[in-house]
């Protein structure tokens, strides 16, 4: 049995979120939540939120009582839309700024 949770339009680049996501791939769900709560990165807040949502989805939809047997089967980040802004530069020019967004998806499963 699997459960999926997504969060879209996160205002952080996918590169920065993948840095934290790599540390918890394939882990037990409870261990991953403990690790994320101690991680000093902005992305860990978003990942923990989505992970708890997927656990809740698993409990509600698949009648699972405890989360001890659950693990992170797949976790990935896709690039969302990019907001393009401009900043004044020297000699009357303008330089571009790209404000990136992300779409985070986490799939959890049973050990069975």
KABEL-V771615 format. One record per pair of residues at least 12 apart in sequence whose C-alpha atoms are under 10 Angstrom apart, sorted by the first residue. I is the first residue (numbers start at 1). GAP is how many residues later the second one is. If there is no record, write none. Layout:
I/GAP
I/GAP
This chain:
1/57
1/60
1/61
1/63
1/69
1/107
1/108
1/109
1/110
1/111
2/52
2/53
2/55
2/56
2/59
2/60
2/68
2/69
2/70
2/71
2/105
2/106
2/107
2/108
3/50
3/51
3/52
3/53
3/54
3/55
3/56
3/57
3/58
3/59
3/69
3/70
3/103
3/104
3/105
3/106
3/107
4/46
4/47
4/49
4/50
4/51
4/52
4/53
4/54
4/69
4/70
4/71
4/101
4/102
4/103
4/104
4/105
5/44
5/45
5/46
5/47
5/48
5/49
5/50
5/51
5/52
5/53
5/70
5/99
5/100
5/101
5/102
5/103
6/41
6/43
6/44
6/45
6/47
6/48
6/69
6/70
6/71
6/97
6/98
6/99
6/100
6/101
7/39
7/40
7/42
7/43
7/46
7/70
7/95
7/96
7/97
7/98
7/99
8/69
8/70
8/71
8/72
8/93
8/94
8/95
8/96
8/97
9/70
9/71
9/72
9/73
9/91
9/92
9/93
9/94
9/95
10/33
10/36
10/69
10/70
10/90
10/91
10/92
10/93
10/94
11/32
11/69
11/70
11/71
11/88
11/89
11/90
11/91
11/92
12/30
12/31
12/34
12/67
12/68
12/87
12/88
12/89
12/90
12/91
13/30
13/64
13/65
13/66
13/67
13/69
13/85
13/86
13/87
13/88
13/89
13/90
14/29
14/62
14/63
14/64
14/65
14/66
14/86
14/87
14/88
14/89
14/90
15/62
15/63
15/64
15/85
15/87
16/25
16/26
16/27
16/61
16/86
17/24
17/25
17/26
17/27
17/29
17/30
17/59
17/60
17/61
17/85
17/86
17/87
18/25
18/57
18/58
18/59
18/60
18/86
19/22
19/24
19/25
20/16
20/19
20/20
20/21
20/22
20/23
20/24
20/27
21/15
21/22
21/23
21/26
21/54
21/55
21/56
21/83
21/85
22/53
22/54
23/12
23/13
24/12
24/23
24/47
24/48
24/51
25/46
25/47
25/48
25/49
25/50
25/51
25/81
26/45
26/46
26/47
26/48
26/49
26/82
27/43
27/44
27/45
27/46
27/81
28/39
28/40
28/41
28/42
28/43
28/44
28/45
28/80
28/81
28/82
28/83
29/19
29/22
29/23
29/25
29/26
29/38
29/39
29/40
29/41
29/42
29/43
29/44
29/79
29/80
30/21
30/22
30/25
30/37
30/38
30/39
30/40
30/41
31/37
31/40
32/15
32/16
32/19
32/39
32/40
33/14
33/15
33/16
33/18
33/19
34/14
35/13
36/12
46/58
47/28
47/57
47/58
47/59
50/54
50/55
50/56
50/57
51/21
51/24
51/54
51/55
51/56
51/57
52/54
53/53
54/18
54/51
54/52
54/53
54/54
54/55
55/12
55/15
55/16
55/17
55/51
55/52
55/53
55/54
57/51
58/12
58/49
58/50
58/51
58/52
64/46
67/43
68/42
68/43
69/40
69/41
69/42
69/43
70/38
70/39
70/40
70/41
70/42
71/36
71/37
71/38
71/39
71/40
72/34
72/35
72/36
72/37
72/38
72/39
73/33
73/34
73/35
73/36
73/37
73/38
74/31
74/32
74/33
74/34
74/35
75/29
75/30
75/31
75/32
75/33
76/27
76/28
76/29
76/30
76/31
77/25
77/26
77/27
77/28
77/29
78/23
78/24
78/25
78/26
78/27
79/21
79/22
79/23
79/24
79/25
80/20
80/21
80/22
80/23
80/24
81/17
81/18
81/19
81/20
81/21
81/22
82/15
82/16
82/17
82/18
82/19
82/20
83/14
83/15
83/16
83/17
83/18
84/12
84/13
84/14
84/15
84/16
85/12
85/13
85/14
86/12
